[in-house]
């Protein structure tokens, strides 16, 4: 028995654990939610409320965290990886953050499977962009943008990313840079640096972190490109972006670029 608030009864009778989807059956959003509820923890819920900024005017205002560890959400996502698109969208429509995290994780897992048909990859890409209103936190973007959006655009024109980079929606802007992780893995760095340039003076700190982090990662493939970017922008880029970008440089180089910022 599961109470309406998603918690187990306190009479000492442990709830029966729902079974994983049987082989050959299509896992549903309803079953995924049931599995989430039995993993609810007040302790984890409190941690989320401290970690994510959910206050009035904050980026996660109104986001509801049930209190399920992300490791458990990801384990469930693997069990439910065969979920149909209509049920994935049902999870995206949930107010529960962990349900939406499960949805985007399932999307990422499907997109990166070698046996996934091109038609499904396209459908996942379309679903991600169509329901970006529900992919509305930094962790949700980071879970799937690379595999679903970047993966689909790998052998196609990247114009959609530049449109996202100029969006009024901060999560769409974050998707633009995070999606380039797919290109970075293949040594294709042009779009990462170009989109970073577009977002360089964004007003949002979470965009600064993404810009610096993805520029840093691109620099693993080409230190020369990273240093050229820093030579051009270090003096004027946001300090948070700069600190993330120089994280893997040597002590003297970090001091040099921070010094440019301080002039």
N, C-alpha and C positions, 0 to 999 in steps of 0.2 A: 504493500500500500504506500502511495506517495501523497503527501498532503498538498493542498492547493498552493502553498507557498514554496513548493519544491523541496521541502525538507523531509527527512525520515521521521516517523513517529518516535516518541520518547518513552515508549512503554517497554523497551527492551527487546521488542520483536523487530529484528532487522528486516528491511524490505528485501524482497526477492530480486536478485539482480537480473534485469532483462538480458536475454541472450543476444549475441551478435547476429546480424542478418544471416539467415541460412544460405548456403551455397545455391546460386541460381536464382535467388530472389532479389528484387530491387529494394534497397534500403530507402526509407522514407524520412522526411523531415520530422514527423511526429515521433518516430522511434529514436531519432538522434536526440531530440529534446528530452525524451524520457530517460535516456542514458545520461544526459547532462545533469538532470535533476537529482539523481541518486548520488552524484559526486559533489553536490553543493557543500560548501564549507563557509561558515561565518568568518573564520580566520582569514581565508583567502579573499573573501569579499572585502574585508577591512583593508587588506593589503592593496587591492586594486583601487579602492577609493583614495588611498594615500598616494599611490603611484601615478594614477591618471588625474588630470586636472578636470574635475567635474563640477566645479562651482559656477555660479552665474557669470556668464561672459567668458568662461574658459573654453578651450577647444573641444572638450568632451562634455560640455554642459548637457545634462539630460540623458547621458549614456548610462544604461543600467547594467551593472556587473553582478551576475548571479553568485560568483565565488567558486569557480572551477579552475584548477591549475591548467595553464596552457599546454603543458606536457600531456595532460589527460585529454584535452580537446584535440590535440594533434593525433593521439593514439586512436581516438574515436573516428577522426576524419579518415584515417587509413582503413578502418573497418568499413566505413560507409563510402568509400571512394567511387563505387559504381552508381551513386545517386544520380537520378535524372535531373535535368535542368530545372524542371518545374518545382521539384522539391528543394533544390539548391536555392532557388529564388524565394521559396517560402521561408527558408532559414534567414536569408538576407532581410526579409521583411520583419523579422523578430526584433523586439526592443532589447532582448538579451544580447549583450556584447559577445559572449562566448558562442552563441548560436551563429552570429555573423562571422566570427573568426573561423568557426568550423566550415561555414559555407565557402569562404575564400580559400581556405586551406584545401578543401576538396577540389575546388576549381584549379588550384595550382597543381595538385597531384595529377589530376586528369590531363592537364595541358602538357605536363612534362613526360607523361608515359609515351614510350615510343610507339605503342600499338594504338594510340588514340587517333581516330580518323581526322583528316583535315577539316571535314565539315564540323565535327564536334569542337575542334580548336577554335574555329571561326565563331561558333555559337557561344563559346565561353568568353571570347574576346568581346563579342557584342553584348553579352549579359553584363560583363564587368562595367563597360562604359555606360550602358543603359541604366544600370542601377548603382551608379556611382554615388547617388544620394544616400545609399545604405553602406557604402564603403567609405566611412566618414571618420576614420581615426588613423593615426600614423601606423599602428601595428597592422591594421587591416590592409592598408595599401602595401606595406612592406611584405606581407605574406604572399601576395599574388601578382603584383604588377609586373615583376620580372618575367615570370613564367607565362602568365596569361596574355599580357599586353605586349611586352617586349618579345616574347617567344613567337607570337603570331606575326609581328612586324619584321622578324629577322630577315626574311627574303623579300620584303615589300617596302614601298616608300614609307618614310618615317614622318610624313607630314602631320599625321594625327597627334604625334607627341608634341610638336611645336604649337599646335592649336591648344593642347592641354596646358602647355607651359604658360600660355597667355590667358588662361581661364581666370575668372574672378573667384573660383572655388579653390581654396588652398589644397584640398585633397586631390583635386585633378592636377594641380601644379606639382604636387609631390609625386603623383603617378608618373608624370612626364620624365622626371629624373630617375626615379627608382626603376622604371621599366628598362632603362638602358643597361641594367645589370646583365641582361641577356646578351647584349652586344659586347660588353666588357669581357665576358667569358670567352668570346670568340676573337678577342683582340681588336674589336672595332670600337674605336674610342672617340671618333669625331662627334657623334651625337651627344655623348656625355659632356664633353667640354663646351659644345655649342649651347646646349640647354642650360648648363650651369651658368653660362654667360648671361642668358636671358633672365635667370632667376637670382642672379647675384645680389641684387639689392631689394629682394622681396622683403616685405614688412614682417613676415612671420618667422619666428625663431625655429619652428619645426622645418621650415624650408631651408633655412641657413644650415641646419644640421645635415639635412639630406644632400644639399649641394656639396658641403665640405666632405661628407662621407663618401659620396660617389666619385668625386674628383680624386680623393685619396686612393680609392680602389682602382680607378683607371691608371693612377700613377704606378701601381704595381706592375702594370704591363709596359709602361713607358715613363720612366723617371724624367726623361727629357721633355715630354709633353706636359707633365705636371709642373716642372720648374718653369717652363715657358708661361704657363697659365698664371703661376704665382708671381713671376716677374712683372706680368702685366697688371694683375689685379690685387696683389696682397695689400697694397697701401690703402685701398679704398673698400675692400670687401668686408662684410660684417665679421667681427672678431670671432664669433662662434664658428662660422664657416671656415675661417682661416685656421683656427685651432684644430678642427677636424681634418682639414686638408693636409696639414703638416705633421700629423701625428706620427707617421712612420719615417720621417726624416731624421737625420742625425741632430745632435744637440746644437751644434753650431749653426746648421741651416735653419733650424726652428727659431733660434735666437735672431738670426738675420732677418727672416720674414716678419717676425713679430716686431722687430725694430722698425721695419718699413711702415708698419701699421701705426707705430707710435710717433712717427714724425709729424 
